[in-house]
Amino acid sequence: MQRVNREHLEPFTTKDGSTIREYLHTPVQSLAEATLMPGQGTQRHYHRVAEEIYLIVDGGGSMELDGKTAAVREDDAILIPPGAWHELVAGPDGVRLLCCCVPAYSHDDTYFE
C-alpha cells in the first residue's frame, strides 16, 4: 500500500502560479492539493493531453472555463476537459482544492496564451 500524509508533502509552485502539494503521482494519474490566497488567481492556461477534476474543499472563488465564468465554492467538483482554457481566482477567503489529472500532471502539458 502506498500511503502519504499532507504533513510530509513539500509545497511547490506550478507553471500556472498555484501552490501545490502532490499526494500521488503515477504514470497514469496524479492527485494534488492546490491553494490560492484571497484574490490570487492561476494564470489562464490549458492542458493539451490531461483531463482534470477540481474538488473545492475550502473557500471558493470564480472559475473561468472556455470563456464561461461561474462562482465555485466548497464541495463543488469541476470537470476540465483536455484543451479547455481555464483560470481560477480565489475569493475573499482563498481557496483550497484537490486536483486529479489523467494522465499525471506535467509542466510540459501546460500552455498559456
N, CA, C and O atoms as a GROMACS GRO file, in nm:
protein
  452
    1MET      N    1   0.084  -0.117   0.000
    1MET     CA    2   0.000   0.000   0.000
    1MET      C    3   0.089   0.124   0.000
    1MET      O    4   0.186   0.133   0.076
    2GLN      N    5   0.055   0.218  -0.086
    2GLN     CA    6   0.124   0.346  -0.086
    2GLN      C    7   0.034   0.446  -0.013
    2GLN      O    8  -0.081   0.467  -0.053
    3ARG      N    9   0.086   0.507   0.094
    3ARG     CA   10   0.008   0.600   0.175
    3ARG      C   11   0.092   0.723   0.203
    3ARG      O   12   0.209   0.712   0.239
    4VAL      N   13   0.034   0.840   0.186
    4VAL     CA   14   0.104   0.964   0.215
    4VAL      C   15   0.014   1.052   0.302
    4VAL      O   16  -0.108   1.038   0.301
    5ASN      N   17   0.077   1.141   0.378
    5ASN     CA   18   0.003   1.232   0.464
    5ASN      C   19   0.046   1.374   0.431
    5ASN      O   20   0.164   1.400   0.404
    6ARG      N   21  -0.048   1.466   0.432
    6ARG     CA   22  -0.024   1.605   0.394
    6ARG      C   23   0.094   1.667   0.469
    6ARG      O   24   0.169   1.745   0.411
    7GLU      N   25   0.111   1.635   0.596
    7GLU     CA   26   0.217   1.698   0.675
    7GLU      C   27   0.357   1.667   0.624
    7GLU      O   28   0.452   1.735   0.660
    8HIS      N   29   0.370   1.564   0.539
    8HIS     CA   30   0.500   1.526   0.485
    8HIS      C   31   0.522   1.575   0.341
    8HIS      O   32   0.625   1.545   0.281
    9LEU      N   33   0.426   1.648   0.287
    9LEU     CA   34   0.435   1.693   0.148
    9LEU      C   35   0.499   1.831   0.139
    9LEU      O   36   0.459   1.923   0.210
   10GLU      N   37   0.597   1.844   0.052
   10GLU     CA   38   0.664   1.973   0.029
   10GLU      C   39   0.586   2.052  -0.076
   10GLU      O   40   0.567   2.004  -0.188
   11PRO      N   41   0.542   2.174  -0.043
   11PRO     CA   42   0.471   2.255  -0.143
   11PRO      C   43   0.566   2.307  -0.251
   11PRO      O   44   0.684   2.331  -0.225
   12PHE      N   45   0.512   2.323  -0.371
   12PHE     CA   46   0.586   2.385  -0.481
   12PHE      C   47   0.488   2.465  -0.566
   12PHE      O   48   0.367   2.447  -0.554
   13THR      N   49   0.540   2.552  -0.649
   13THR     CA   50   0.457   2.637  -0.735
   13THR      C   51   0.458   2.582  -0.876
   13THR      O   52   0.564   2.555  -0.933
   14THR      N   53   0.339   2.564  -0.933
   14THR     CA   54   0.328   2.514  -1.070
   14THR      C   55   0.345   2.628  -1.170
   14THR      O   56   0.355   2.744  -1.132
   15LYS      N   57   0.347   2.592  -1.297
   15LYS     CA   58   0.362   2.692  -1.404
   15LYS      C   59   0.248   2.793  -1.402
   15LYS      O   60   0.268   2.907  -1.445
   16ASP      N   61   0.128   2.754  -1.354
   16ASP     CA   62   0.014   2.846  -1.355
   16ASP      C   63   0.010   2.939  -1.235
   16ASP      O   64  -0.074   3.029  -1.230
   17GLY      N   65   0.098   2.918  -1.136
   17GLY     CA   66   0.108   3.009  -1.023
   17GLY      C   67   0.046   2.960  -0.894
   17GLY      O   68   0.055   3.030  -0.792
   18SER      N   69  -0.017   2.844  -0.893
   18SER     CA   70  -0.077   2.795  -0.769
   18SER      C   71   0.025   2.717  -0.686
   18SER      O   72   0.122   2.662  -0.739
   19THR      N   73   0.002   2.713  -0.555
   19THR     CA   74   0.086   2.635  -0.465
   19THR      C   75   0.028   2.495  -0.455
   19THR      O   76  -0.090   2.478  -0.425
   20ILE      N   77   0.112   2.396  -0.480
   20ILE     CA   78   0.067   2.257  -0.491
   20ILE      C   79   0.138   2.170  -0.387
   20ILE      O   80   0.256   2.190  -0.357
   21ARG      N   81   0.064   2.076  -0.335
   21ARG     CA   82   0.121   1.965  -0.259
   21ARG      C   83   0.074   1.839  -0.330
   21ARG      O   84  -0.046   1.809  -0.332
   22GLU      N   85   0.165   1.768  -0.389
   22GLU     CA   86   0.128   1.650  -0.467
   22GLU      C   87   0.124   1.527  -0.376
   22GLU      O   88   0.225   1.488  -0.318
   23TYR      N   89   0.007   1.469  -0.365
   23TYR     CA   90  -0.012   1.349  -0.283
   23TYR      C   91   0.045   1.225  -0.354
   23TYR      O   92   0.126   1.152  -0.298
   24LEU      N   93   0.000   1.204  -0.476
   24LEU     CA   94   0.041   1.085  -0.551
   24LEU      C   95   0.064   1.122  -0.696
   24LEU      O   96  -0.004   1.209  -0.751
   25HIS      N   97   0.161   1.056  -0.758
   25HIS     CA   98   0.193   1.080  -0.899
   25HIS      C   99   0.240   0.947  -0.958
   25HIS      O  100   0.345   0.896  -0.922
   26THR      N  101   0.160   0.894  -1.049
   26THR     CA  102   0.197   0.772  -1.120
   26THR      C  103   0.205   0.805  -1.268
   26THR      O  104   0.170   0.917  -1.306
   27PRO      N  105   0.249   0.714  -1.353
   27PRO     CA  106   0.248   0.740  -1.496
   27PRO      C  107   0.107   0.763  -1.552
   27PRO      O  108   0.092   0.820  -1.660
   28VAL      N  109   0.005   0.720  -1.479
   28VAL     CA  110  -0.133   0.725  -1.528
   28VAL      C  111  -0.212   0.844  -1.475
   28VAL      O  112  -0.296   0.898  -1.546
   29GLN      N  113  -0.186   0.885  -1.351
   29GLN     CA  114  -0.267   0.991  -1.290
   29GLN      C  115  -0.190   1.060  -1.177
   29GLN      O  116  -0.086   1.011  -1.132
   30SER      N  117  -0.244   1.174  -1.132
   30SER     CA  118  -0.186   1.241  -1.017
   30SER      C  119  -0.299   1.302  -0.934
   30SER      O  120  -0.407   1.334  -0.985
   31LEU      N  121  -0.271   1.318  -0.806
   31LEU     CA  122  -0.364   1.382  -0.713
   31LEU      C  123  -0.285   1.484  -0.633
   31LEU      O  124  -0.184   1.451  -0.571
   32ALA      N  125  -0.332   1.609  -0.634
   32ALA     CA  126  -0.262   1.715  -0.563
   32ALA      C  127  -0.363   1.807  -0.495
   32ALA      O  128  -0.481   1.811  -0.532
   33GLU      N  129  -0.314   1.880  -0.396
   33GLU     CA  130  -0.390   1.985  -0.331
   33GLU      C  131  -0.333   2.117  -0.380
   33GLU      O  132  -0.212   2.137  -0.380
   34ALA      N  133  -0.420   2.207  -0.422
   34ALA     CA  134  -0.377   2.340  -0.467
   34ALA      C  135  -0.437   2.444  -0.374
   34ALA      O  136  -0.550   2.430  -0.328
   35THR      N  137  -0.361   2.550  -0.348
   35THR     CA  138  -0.406   2.657  -0.262
   35THR      C  139  -0.380   2.791  -0.330
   35THR      O  140  -0.274   2.815  -0.386
   36LEU      N  141  -0.481   2.878  -0.323
   36LEU     CA  142  -0.468   3.016  -0.370
   36LEU      C  143  -0.510   3.107  -0.256
   36LEU      O  144  -0.613   3.085  -0.193
   37MET      N  145  -0.432   3.209  -0.230
   37MET     CA  146  -0.462   3.307  -0.126
   37MET      C  147  -0.575   3.399  -0.175
   37MET      O  148  -0.601   3.404  -0.295
   38PRO      N  149  -0.642   3.471  -0.085
   38PRO     CA  150  -0.752   3.561  -0.127
   38PRO      C  151  -0.711   3.652  -0.243
   38PRO      O  152  -0.609   3.722  -0.237
   39GLY      N  153  -0.792   3.650  -0.349
   39GLY     CA  154  -0.768   3.733  -0.466
   39GLY      C  155  -0.664   3.680  -0.563
   39GLY      O  156  -0.652   3.731  -0.674
   40GLN      N  157  -0.589   3.579  -0.523
   40GLN     CA  158  -0.487   3.522  -0.612
   40GLN      C  159  -0.554   3.436  -0.718
   40GLN      O  160  -0.656   3.371  -0.691
   41GLY      N  161  -0.498   3.435  -0.836
   41GLY     CA  162  -0.552   3.353  -0.944
   41GLY      C  163  -0.445   3.274  -1.013
   41GLY      O  164  -0.327   3.308  -1.010
   42THR      N  165  -0.487   3.167  -1.077
   42THR     CA  166  -0.396   3.094  -1.163
   42THR      C  167  -0.382   3.172  -1.292
   42THR      O  168  -0.469   3.252  -1.325
   43GLN      N  169  -0.277   3.148  -1.366
   43GLN     CA  170  -0.263   3.208  -1.498
   43GLN      C  171  -0.349   3.125  -1.594
   43GLN      O  172  -0.343   3.002  -1.591
   44ARG      N  173  -0.429   3.193  -1.677
   44ARG     CA  174  -0.517   3.123  -1.772
   44ARG      C  175  -0.433   3.031  -1.860
   44ARG      O  176  -0.332   3.073  -1.916
   45HIS      N  177  -0.476   2.905  -1.870
   45HIS     CA  178  -0.397   2.805  -1.941
   45HIS      C  179  -0.486   2.688  -1.985
   45HIS      O  180  -0.605   2.685  -1.954
   46TYR      N  181  -0.426   2.594  -2.056
   46TYR     CA  182  -0.494   2.469  -2.088
   46TYR      C  183  -0.391   2.358  -2.089
   46TYR      O  184  -0.270   2.382  -2.091
   47HIS      N  185  -0.442   2.236  -2.088
   47HIS     CA  186  -0.358   2.117  -2.099
   47HIS      C  187  -0.401   2.043  -2.225
   47HIS      O  188  -0.519   2.011  -2.242
   48ARG      N  189  -0.307   2.016  -2.312
   48ARG     CA  190  -0.338   1.952  -2.439
   48ARG      C  191  -0.384   1.808  -2.417
   48ARG      O  192  -0.475   1.761  -2.486
   49VAL      N  193  -0.324   1.738  -2.322
   49VAL     CA  194  -0.350   1.595  -2.302
   49VAL      C  195  -0.432   1.566  -2.178
   49VAL      O  196  -0.524   1.484  -2.183
   50ALA      N  197  -0.402   1.630  -2.067
   50ALA     CA  198  -0.462   1.594  -1.938
   50ALA      C  199  -0.606   1.642  -1.923
   50ALA      O  200  -0.642   1.753  -1.962
   51GLU      N  201  -0.687   1.554  -1.865
   51GLU     CA  202  -0.819   1.591  -1.815
   51GLU      C  203  -0.802   1.614  -1.665
   51GLU      O  204  -0.733   1.538  -1.598
   52GLU      N  205  -0.867   1.718  -1.613
   52GLU     CA  206  -0.857   1.750  -1.471
   52GLU      C  207  -0.995   1.748  -1.406
   52GLU      O  208  -1.096   1.777  -1.471
   53ILE      N  209  -0.997   1.714  -1.279
   53ILE     CA  210  -1.115   1.733  -1.195
   53ILE      C  211  -1.069   1.812  -1.074
   53ILE      O  212  -0.976   1.772  -1.004
   54TYR      N  213  -1.135   1.926  -1.049
   54TYR     CA  214  -1.111   2.006  -0.930
   54TYR      C  215  -1.223   1.976  -0.830
   54TYR      O  216  -1.340   1.974  -0.868
   55LEU      N  217  -1.188   1.953  -0.706
   55LEU     CA  218  -1.285   1.941  -0.598
   55LEU      C  219  -1.252   2.050  -0.496
   55LEU      O  220  -1.147   2.044  -0.431
   56ILE      N  221  -1.339   2.148  -0.482
   56ILE     CA  222  -1.317   2.257  -0.387
   56ILE      C  223  -1.343   2.204  -0.246
   56ILE      O  224  -1.453   2.157  -0.216
   57VAL      N  225  -1.241   2.212  -0.160
   57VAL     CA  226  -1.256   2.160  -0.024
   57VAL      C  227  -1.268   2.272   0.080
   57VAL      O  228  -1.323   2.248   0.188
   58ASP      N  229  -1.218   2.391   0.051
   58ASP     CA  230  -1.232   2.506   0.141
   58ASP      C  231  -1.238   2.633   0.057
   58ASP      O  232  -1.171   2.645  -0.045
   59GLY      N  233  -1.320   2.728   0.103
   59GLY     CA  234  -1.326   2.858   0.037
   59GLY      C  235  -1.400   2.852  -0.096
   59GLY      O  236  -1.493   2.773  -0.113
   60GLY      N  237  -1.357   2.935  -0.187
   60GLY     CA  238  -1.422   2.941  -0.318
   60GLY      C  239  -1.364   3.054  -0.400
   60GLY      O  240  -1.261   3.112  -0.367
   61GLY      N  241  -1.434   3.083  -0.508
   61GLY     CA  242  -1.387   3.188  -0.596
   61GLY      C  243  -1.463   3.189  -0.726
   61GLY      O  244  -1.582   3.158  -0.730
   62SER      N  245  -1.393   3.225  -0.831
   62SER     CA  246  -1.451   3.237  -0.964
   62SER      C  247  -1.371   3.150  -1.060
   62SER      O  248  -1.249   3.161  -1.069
   63MET      N  249  -1.441   3.063  -1.132
   63MET     CA  250  -1.378   2.970  -1.226
   63MET      C  251  -1.420   3.004  -1.367
   63MET      O  252  -1.539   3.008  -1.398
   64GLU      N  253  -1.322   3.030  -1.453
   64GLU     CA  254  -1.349   3.051  -1.595
   64GLU      C  255  -1.307   2.926  -1.670
   64GLU      O  256  -1.196   2.876  -1.653
   65LEU      N  257  -1.397   2.876  -1.753
   65LEU     CA  258  -1.372   2.757  -1.833
   65LEU      C  259  -1.420   2.785  -1.975
   65LEU      O  260  -1.539   2.797  -2.000
   66ASP      N  261  -1.324   2.795  -2.068
   66ASP     CA  262  -1.354   2.823  -2.209
   66ASP      C  263  -1.448   2.942  -2.227
   66ASP      O  264  -1.544   2.936  -2.304
   67GLY      N  265  -1.418   3.052  -2.155
   67GLY     CA  266  -1.492   3.175  -2.174
   67GLY      C  267  -1.618   3.189  -2.089
   67GLY      O  268  -1.680   3.295  -2.090
   68LYS      N  269  -1.657   3.085  -2.016
   68LYS     CA  270  -1.774   3.093  -1.929
   68LYS      C  271  -1.726   3.096  -1.784
   68LYS      O  272  -1.647   3.012  -1.743
   69THR      N  273  -1.775   3.193  -1.708
   69THR     CA  274  -1.732   3.212  -1.570
   69THR      C  275  -1.846   3.181  -1.475
   69THR      O  276  -1.961   3.217  -1.500
   70ALA      N  277  -1.813   3.113  -1.365
   70ALA     CA  278  -1.912   3.080  -1.263
   70ALA      C  279  -1.846   3.085  -1.126
   70ALA      O  280  -1.726   3.060  -1.112
   71ALA      N  281  -1.926   3.118  -1.025
   71ALA     CA  282  -1.880   3.112  -0.887
   71ALA      C  283  -1.866   2.965  -0.848
   71ALA      O  284  -1.949   2.882  -0.884
   72VAL      N  285  -1.759   2.933  -0.774
   72VAL     CA  286  -1.738   2.798  -0.723
   72VAL      C  287  -1.716   2.807  -0.573
   72VAL      O  288  -1.664   2.907  -0.522
   73ARG      N  289  -1.755   2.701  -0.503
   73ARG     CA  290  -1.745   2.703  -0.357
   73ARG      C  291  -1.720   2.562  -0.304
   73ARG      O  292  -1.719   2.465  -0.380
   74GLU      N  293  -1.699   2.554  -0.174
   74GLU     CA  294  -1.673   2.427  -0.108
   74GLU      C  295  -1.774   2.321  -0.153
   74GLU      O  296  -1.894   2.346  -0.163
   75ASP      N  297  -1.722   2.202  -0.179
   75ASP     CA  298  -1.798   2.083  -0.221
   75ASP      C  299  -1.836   2.082  -0.369
   75ASP      O  300  -1.902   1.988  -0.414
   76ASP      N  301  -1.796   2.183  -0.447
   76ASP     CA  302  -1.817   2.180  -0.592
   76ASP      C  303  -1.707   2.098  -0.658
   76ASP      O  304  -1.590   2.106  -0.618
   77ALA      N  305  -1.744   2.019  -0.757
   77ALA     CA  306  -1.648   1.947  -0.842
   77ALA      C  307  -1.660   2.004  -0.982
   77ALA      O  308  -1.771   2.026  -1.032
   78ILE      N  309  -1.546   2.028  -1.046
   78ILE     CA  310  -1.543   2.089  -1.179
   78ILE      C  311  -1.462   2.000  -1.272
   78ILE      O  312  -1.348   1.966  -1.242
   79LEU      N  313  -1.521   1.962  -1.385
   79LEU     CA  314  -1.452   1.883  -1.487
   79LEU      C  315  -1.389   1.977  -1.588
   79LEU      O  316  -1.456   2.066  -1.642
   80ILE      N  317  -1.259   1.959  -1.613
   80ILE     CA  318  -1.186   2.040  -1.709
   80ILE      C  319  -1.133   1.946  -1.817
   80ILE      O  320  -1.033   1.877  -1.796
   81PRO      N  321  -1.200   1.943  -1.933
   81PRO     CA  322  -1.156   1.853  -2.040
   81PRO      C  323  -1.022   1.896  -2.100
   81PRO      O  324  -0.984   2.012  -2.088
   82PRO      N  325  -0.950   1.804  -2.163
   82PRO     CA  326  -0.827   1.841  -2.234
   82PRO      C  327  -0.857   1.951  -2.335
   82PRO      O  328  -0.959   1.947  -2.404
   83GLY      N  329  -0.768   2.049  -2.344
   83GLY     CA  330  -0.784   2.157  -2.440
   83GLY      C  331  -0.869   2.273  -2.393
   83GLY      O  332  -0.877   2.374  -2.463
   84ALA      N  333  -0.933   2.262  -2.277
   84ALA     CA  334  -1.020   2.370  -2.228
   84ALA      C  335  -0.936   2.475  -2.155
   84ALA      O  336  -0.863   2.445  -2.061
   85TRP      N  337  -0.949   2.599  -2.200
   85TRP     CA  338  -0.884   2.710  -2.132
   85TRP      C  339  -0.949   2.727  -1.996
   85TRP      O  340  -1.072   2.718  -1.985
   86HIS      N  341  -0.870   2.752  -1.892
   86HIS     CA  342  -0.928   2.770  -1.759
   86HIS      C  343  -0.841   2.857  -1.670
   86HIS      O  344  -0.720   2.869  -1.688
   87GLU      N  345  -0.910   2.918  -1.573
   87GLU     CA  346  -0.845   3.005  -1.475
   87GLU      C  347  -0.933   3.005  -1.350
   87GLU      O  348  -1.055   3.013  -1.359
   88LEU      N  349  -0.869   2.996  -1.235
   88LEU     CA  350  -0.940   3.001  -1.107
   88LEU      C  351  -0.887   3.120  -1.028
   88LEU      O  352  -0.766   3.134  -1.011
   89VAL      N  353  -0.978   3.206  -0.980
   89VAL     CA  354  -0.942   3.320  -0.897
   89VAL      C  355  -1.008   3.300  -0.761
   89VAL      O  356  -1.130   3.281  -0.752
   90ALA      N  357  -0.928   3.303  -0.656
   90ALA     CA  358  -0.978   3.282  -0.520
   90ALA      C  359  -1.063   3.399  -0.474
   90ALA      O  360  -1.037   3.514  -0.508
   91GLY      N  361  -1.164   3.368  -0.395
   91GLY     CA  362  -1.249   3.469  -0.333
   91GLY      C  363  -1.182   3.526  -0.209
   91GLY      O  364  -1.063   3.505  -0.186
   92PRO      N  365  -1.259   3.599  -0.127
   92PRO     CA  366  -1.204   3.669  -0.011
   92PRO      C  367  -1.147   3.576   0.097
   92PRO      O  368  -1.067   3.620   0.180
   93ASP      N  369  -1.188   3.449   0.098
   93ASP     CA  370  -1.137   3.353   0.196
   93ASP      C  371  -1.030   3.262   0.137
   93ASP      O  372  -0.985   3.168   0.203
   94GLY      N  373  -0.988   3.288   0.013
   94GLY     CA  374  -0.895   3.198  -0.054
   94GLY      C  375  -0.967   3.073  -0.100
   94GLY      O  376  -1.089   3.062  -0.087
   95VAL      N  377  -0.890   2.980  -0.153
   95VAL     CA  378  -0.949   2.854  -0.199
   95VAL      C  379  -0.846   2.743  -0.184
   95VAL      O  380  -0.727   2.762  -0.209
   96ARG      N  381  -0.895   2.627  -0.143
   96ARG     CA  382  -0.812   2.505  -0.137
   96ARG      C  383  -0.890   2.397  -0.209
   96ARG      O  384  -1.009   2.378  -0.183
   97LEU      N  385  -0.823   2.327  -0.299
   97LEU     CA  386  -0.891   2.226  -0.379
   97LEU      C  387  -0.802   2.105  -0.400
   97LEU      O  388  -0.680   2.113  -0.391
   98LEU      N  389  -0.866   1.993  -0.430
   98LEU     CA  390  -0.795   1.874  -0.476
   98LEU      C  391  -0.806   1.872  -0.626
   98LEU      O  392  -0.910   1.904  -0.683
   99CYS      N  393  -0.698   1.834  -0.691
   99CYS     CA  394  -0.693   1.829  -0.837
   99CYS      C  395  -0.643   1.693  -0.880
   99CYS      O  396  -0.533   1.651  -0.845
  100CYS      N  397  -0.726   1.623  -0.956
  100CYS     CA  398  -0.688   1.494  -1.012
  100CYS      C  399  -0.662   1.514  -1.161
  100CYS      O  400  -0.745   1.570  -1.232
  101CYS      N  401  -0.547   1.467  -1.209
  101CYS     CA  402  -0.510   1.480  -1.350
  101CYS      C  403  -0.488   1.341  -1.411
  101CYS      O  404  -0.421   1.256  -1.352
  102VAL      N  405  -0.545   1.321  -1.529
  102VAL     CA  406  -0.525   1.197  -1.604
  102VAL      C  407  -0.494   1.234  -1.748
  102VAL      O  408  -0.578   1.294  -1.813
  103PRO      N  409  -0.374   1.200  -1.801
  103PRO     CA  410  -0.261   1.142  -1.730
  103PRO      C  411  -0.206   1.240  -1.627
  103PRO      O  412  -0.255   1.352  -1.614
  104ALA      N  413  -0.106   1.198  -1.554
  104ALA     CA  414  -0.050   1.275  -1.444
  104ALA      C  415  -0.007   1.414  -1.489
  104ALA      O  416   0.033   1.434  -1.603
  105TYR      N  417  -0.015   1.511  -1.396
  105TYR     CA  418   0.025   1.649  -1.423
  105TYR      C  419   0.168   1.655  -1.474
  105TYR      O  420   0.257   1.584  -1.426
  106SER      N  421   0.190   1.742  -1.573
  106SER     CA  422   0.323   1.767  -1.626
  106SER      C  423   0.334   1.915  -1.664
  106SER      O  424   0.245   1.969  -1.729
  107HIS      N  425   0.444   1.979  -1.623
  107HIS     CA  426   0.468   2.118  -1.666
  107HIS      C  427   0.467   2.126  -1.819
  107HIS      O  428   0.424   2.227  -1.875
  108ASP      N  429   0.515   2.021  -1.885
  108ASP     CA  430   0.524   2.022  -2.032
  108ASP      C  431   0.388   2.020  -2.100
  108ASP      O  432   0.378   2.049  -2.219
  109ASP      N  433   0.281   1.987  -2.026
  109ASP     CA  434   0.146   1.984  -2.082
  109ASP      C  435   0.066   2.105  -2.038
  109ASP      O  436  -0.057   2.101  -2.038
  110THR      N  437   0.131   2.213  -1.999
  110THR     CA  438   0.064   2.336  -1.957
  110THR      C  439   0.098   2.446  -2.058
  110THR      O  440   0.215   2.479  -2.079
  111TYR      N  441  -0.007   2.501  -2.119
  111TYR     CA  442   0.010   2.600  -2.226
  111TYR      C  443  -0.062   2.730  -2.191
  111TYR      O  444  -0.172   2.728  -2.135
  112PHE      N  445   0.001   2.843  -2.225
  112PHE     CA  446  -0.052   2.974  -2.193
  112PHE      C  447  -0.083   3.051  -2.321
  112PHE      O  448  -0.038   3.014  -2.430
  113GLU      N  449  -0.162   3.159  -2.306
  113GLU     CA  450  -0.199   3.244  -2.420
  113GLU      C  451  -0.076   3.312  -2.478
  113GLU      O  452  -0.088   3.387  -2.574
   0.00000   0.00000   0.00000
